Amino acid sequence: MADALRLAEDAELDLVEVAPNAKPPVCKLMDYGKYKYEAAVKARESRKKQVKAVLKEIRFRLKIDTHNYETKVGHARRFLSGGDKVKAMIQFRGREQQRPEMGVRLLERLAEELAEVSTVESRPRQDGRNMVMVLAPLRGKAEVRRGQGGGGRKGRERIDTTKAEPVTNSLADAMPAELKAQASAE
């Protein structure tokens, strides 16, 4: 142990005990301040790359119109394909509370329509005047971000300008060679 301390002093490094329970204990010569700094940088980078899934909420009424229902399904599909969870909530009023099976039917219909982009995380359950169901995306938010590629808005395609045809200034330039020869002969 004294030899190791002397070596560390000569090299102007720290003697760090790596495995104290080993026989003999394992030590390492290193710059401990630099080691702590690099560990903090790695931890910061890993936190930066973490992505949290957000819980988006969509509210329905039991007597929802077809168009409004389709709009809500579209919103839910967009949230799920973006990697966020969706909490679908039906609000009951008055006598509607006596018919919870209608709410279950509506939420199950929603789950069926969104089956290609989601899975049911929690089945429909009554919560006071509301009925709630949570849908989770099939792909996580990190996978969605990796799949998008470069930046830009979703849904837009990048155009490869290297393969684009040159722009012609006149109609004569755009004519095939046979027509040009025929036009010049006349």
Secondary structure by P-SEA (a helix, b strand, c coil): caaaaaaaaaacccccccccccccbbbbbcaaaaaaaaaaaaaaaaaaabbbbbbbbbbbcccccaaaaaaaaaaaaaaaaabbbbbbbbbbcccccccaaaaaaaaaaaaaaacccccccccccccccbbbbbbbbcccaaaaaaaacccccccbbbbcccccccccccccccccaaaaaaaaac
